[in-house]
Amino acid sequence: MVSRVEEKPLTFEPDKDGTIQLKGGNLDFMRSIDSDIKYWLEINGSVPCFLGTLQ
């Protein structure tokens, strides 16, 4: 995807306790996808469905 604004990439990074953390992205973008993060990642545990919501 090509963007005209400077963005930080999203990355999934493992923690020491075995969970995965979503990191990166600019603050406005992260706020705009907060409900998708909660629904797809925290409640349903589906990374593919979460990624499908990103534009």
N, C-alpha and C positions, 0 to 999 in steps of 0.2 A: 504494500500500500504506500502511496506517495502522499505526503502531507506538506502543506505550505507553511505550517507553523512548526517551530522546534519542539519536539516532544522527547521525553525520556522513555526508553523502552520498558515494557513490563517484563518482569522475569519471575519465575517460580523458583524459590530457593529452599532447600531442605533445612530444617532445624535439627538441633542435637536430639530433640525428643521424638523425632520421626515425623513431625508434621511438615507441611509445605507452606511457606509464606509467599504472598504476592508482594513484590516490591517494584519500585520504579513508578513511571508515569508522572505527569505533572499534577499538581494539587487540584486544579479545576476538573481535569479529566477523571481523577480518582473519585472525586465527589460525585461526578455525574454517573459513575457506574457502581456506586455504593450499594444500591438495592439489588443489582445483578450479582455482585459479590456475595451478599448475604444469602440470596435465594439459591443461586446455582452452586456456589462453593461451600458455604457453611451449612445450609440446610440439606441440599441434595447431593453434595460431593461430586459434582460433575464438571470437570474441567472442559471437556469438549463442548458441552452446552453453554458454559460461560463464554468460551472463546467465540462461539457462534453469535453471541449478542454484540460483540465488539464491531465497531465500524471504523 
